[in-house]
């Protein structure tokens, strides 16, 4: 057995368990029964899957009896308790779906990396030249937008969110960050590890005064950009996107690195389109050199 | 800083996990950070009845002012009749049904809630989410609440009133990242200040020889340990069954010893010892003398036992379905994980057969427990959270 990395050790334990399960003297049936019992006792989205399945069995048996009593019996059963049975079936089905979804999430987690999702790289490969200092260029602008943002907290999302949060915190604003490049469980003082899209799903309606998006966007969030924009529209009164311009980034990192990069900056025009579709009124400004931009968006009518 | 605490029971006799933890936390905040802490609670010490064991009125306990109020009702056994429906589909029971259930579980103590709401504190800690004082208290206290939900994925979390309760809090003190993920995937509270504060732990010395005598084990006998309430819901019956299979396949395998109050009768086959509730010094001696600790439960909000095993220098094996214990293992690199009997068999074989690896794992766990959950670190995290909640509540911002 490996004496080093826990991930490797966990993998070896699973492989060895699988090898033993394939052996003819392994108590496969008991193993399955006991695992099923542990599943039943495990997270279930609140509903006890055992109770749900018993309920469905009971209803199925009742339906069977009604059927056996002939058409008249079935009609009586349907007429007498149809609405109640229908409601019970609907309730049990909803509970079963919730419980099974929780199981599926658990299985996905077990099948995935033991330490969780690997963070995307903040910036690809060796680069030529310096990236523009977007914090110096746009920091005051974002702080001013945060002060106008209304009552809620300021969320800063993206690779390198921490200095932005520190800047806003020092300016007396209630700010926190979400950074997809931090390792799982690797929260910093005011910045938590995670993806913007996952975090926005857990944010209350109109709860944020301002959402600030900085740095390159991971590819898995680019693929769900309309959802990100819609979630921003639900959660935030206003949005600021501050980013290096794609042409500057492309020039800096080179084509091979660009092609394989797991994250990249989007064009300001892309944000304008997506935020507009999500109900924001937005404008874009470029820095004098044109190598970075800021998109400012307010919810239409606010 | 002036902190209030609204909690169903408080005192040296109130032996629940969250109650013990918050009492220690309050005492440390007073002694080491110079805070003033006022506790608003009932006269109960037992969660099984919520009966009045303490007199009402104000007293002081280790520097913490404690204000006790009589509950208008305690735990009413009629709640037991409601459990089948609760377990089938808690989200669909309706507000009225849920309100009746929560009142029957108790303790209903409007005076404690009113006193906490009127207290001149910067922030009020409320715990746990499961009982009437939190369900009524969090919405009444609103943005000043530092909520310690102590949540795990159980039916009560999905009752309709809980959405309103969780959304009303000012901030959250979580025990683990897994608890934060569960709460934030259930309620829209991700934007509120929160910290994964955890629970501070400290190892105790234990005498393995004395523990062996107390548990009825031979002086040199090897054994694997499971510590905590012996309940079916905690996976104890499944673990006992798995150990029966293990002993059939490994006739010279050590015994499995359960230390903790036996709440459910479970079939203890040959090779499984139910030692019952034991004094703390016996528990620590048993931890120090065992080969490994198994945690079969899938429903933990923190699991002190896993950290205590590491502090006693012993490796652990945990149920893969339990977010918090798996999190401890992955963060520390110090524990093995089982899905079913197959992985448990391999993990126990490895730990019994490779003492060096067992020591390495336990050492990693100990280092994690001593750094992440040391008192000064935990107090710093808590102080930061309470300051953020108080600041936002003071500014009228949520």
Boltz contact constraints between the chains, C-beta under 6 A:
constraints:
  - contact:
      token1: [A, 1]
      token2: [B, 350]
      max_distance: 6.0
  - contact:
      token1: [A, 3]
      token2: [B, 357]
      max_distance: 6.0
  - contact:
      token1: [A, 6]
      token2: [B, 333]
      max_distance: 6.0
  - contact:
      token1: [A, 10]
      token2: [B, 337]
      max_distance: 6.0
  - contact:
      token1: [A, 13]
      token2: [B, 343]
      max_distance: 6.0
  - contact:
      token1: [A, 13]
      token2: [B, 346]
      max_distance: 6.0
  - contact:
      token1: [A, 13]
      token2: [B, 347]
      max_distance: 6.0
  - contact:
      token1: [A, 16]
      token2: [B, 346]
      max_distance: 6.0
  - contact:
      token1: [A, 17]
      token2: [B, 342]
      max_distance: 6.0
  - contact:
      token1: [A, 17]
      token2: [B, 343]
      max_distance: 6.0
  - contact:
      token1: [A, 17]
      token2: [B, 346]
      max_distance: 6.0
  - contact:
      token1: [A, 20]
      token2: [B, 342]
      max_distance: 6.0
  - contact:
      token1: [A, 21]
      token2: [B, 342]
      max_distance: 6.0
  - contact:
      token1: [A, 27]
      token2: [B, 245]
      max_distance: 6.0
  - contact:
      token1: [A, 30]
      token2: [B, 245]
      max_distance: 6.0
  - contact:
      token1: [A, 31]
      token2: [B, 340]
      max_distance: 6.0
  - contact:
      token1: [A, 31]
      token2: [B, 341]
      max_distance: 6.0
  - contact:
      token1: [A, 31]
      token2: [B, 342]
      max_distance: 6.0
  - contact:
      token1: [A, 34]
      token2: [B, 238]
      max_distance: 6.0
  - contact:
      token1: [A, 34]
      token2: [B, 241]
      max_distance: 6.0
  - contact:
      token1: [A, 34]
      token2: [B, 242]
      max_distance: 6.0
  - contact:
      token1: [A, 34]
      token2: [B, 341]
      max_distance: 6.0
  - contact:
      token1: [A, 35]
      token2: [B, 340]
      max_distance: 6.0
  - contact:
      token1: [A, 37]
      token2: [B, 238]
      max_distance: 6.0
  - contact:
      token1: [A, 38]
      token2: [B, 238]
      max_distance: 6.0
  - contact:
      token1: [A, 41]
      token2: [B, 235]
      max_distance: 6.0
  - contact:
      token1: [A, 41]
      token2: [B, 298]
      max_distance: 6.0
  - contact:
      token1: [A, 42]
      token2: [B, 298]
      max_distance: 6.0
  - contact:
      token1: [A, 42]
      token2: [B, 321]
      max_distance: 6.0
  - contact:
      token1: [A, 43]
      token2: [B, 153]
      max_distance: 6.0
  - contact:
      token1: [A, 46]
      token2: [B, 90]
      max_distance: 6.0
  - contact:
      token1: [A, 46]
      token2: [B, 155]
      max_distance: 6.0
  - contact:
      token1: [A, 46]
      token2: [B, 158]
      max_distance: 6.0
  - contact:
      token1: [A, 47]
      token2: [B, 89]
      max_distance: 6.0
  - contact:
      token1: [A, 48]
      token2: [B, 87]
      max_distance: 6.0
  - contact:
      token1: [A, 51]
      token2: [B, 87]
      max_distance: 6.0
  - contact:
      token1: [A, 51]
      token2: [B, 88]
      max_distance: 6.0
  - contact:
      token1: [A, 55]
      token2: [B, 88]
      max_distance: 6.0
  - contact:
      token1: [A, 91]
      token2: [B, 89]
      max_distance: 6.0
  - contact:
      token1: [A, 91]
      token2: [B, 92]
      max_distance: 6.0
  - contact:
      token1: [A, 95]
      token2: [B, 89]
      max_distance: 6.0
  - contact:
      token1: [A, 110]
      token2: [B, 320]
      max_distance: 6.0
  - contact:
      token1: [A, 114]
      token2: [B, 330]
      max_distance: 6.0
  - contact:
      token1: [A, 115]
      token2: [B, 330]
      max_distance: 6.0
  - contact:
      token1: [A, 151]
      token2: [B, 397]
      max_distance: 6.0
  - contact:
      token1: [A, 153]
      token2: [B, 191]
      max_distance: 6.0
  - contact:
      token1: [A, 185]
      token2: [B, 177]
      max_distance: 6.0
  - contact:
      token1: [A, 185]
      token2: [B, 331]
      max_distance: 6.0
  - contact:
      token1: [A, 199]
      token2: [B, 190]
      max_distance: 6.0
  - contact:
      token1: [A, 202]
      token2: [B, 184]
      max_distance: 6.0
  - contact:
      token1: [A, 202]
      token2: [B, 190]
      max_distance: 6.0
  - contact:
      token1: [A, 203]
      token2: [B, 190]
      max_distance: 6.0
  - contact:
      token1: [A, 203]
      token2: [B, 191]
      max_distance: 6.0
  - contact:
      token1: [A, 204]
      token2: [B, 188]
      max_distance: 6.0
  - contact:
      token1: [A, 204]
      token2: [B, 191]
      max_distance: 6.0
  - contact:
      token1: [A, 207]
      token2: [B, 191]
      max_distance: 6.0
  - contact:
      token1: [A, 208]
      token2: [B, 191]
      max_distance: 6.0
